[in-house]
Amino acid sequence: MAGAWGRKMTPEQFSALAALMGQPASKSAAAARLVLVDGLSSAEAARRVGITTQGANQAVQRCLRVIDLARVVCGEVSRIP
């Protein structure tokens, strides 16, 4: 899975995103990384880290929301999609 934002993230990009979000090391963060960096499905990522699929989906959605906001701040887009 390339992620809802259209491509996979590098590990460095995810680390920067996690720092920007102030996201502590957690099972949710690990699941989001597995989806956004490694391309796993939310269900598989959830299974691997021991959370629900819904929890993994929510973590990914939080990450994607911050990416959208960062794109506005950087002037890449004029408003949140």
C-alpha angles and dihedrals in degrees: 000000000000092000130249090281091064106256144042120270124233117239088249092054091050092049089052091048092049090050091048090051092046084233113172122215103279141145089258092053090048091051092049090051092051090053100041100036105025098033098235121151117257089247093054093044090050092050092050096051098036104248134113122275087241090056091051091048091050092050091051091047091052089053093048091049091055090048089053091050092048090052089056092048091050092049093243089126130015097225141012110279 
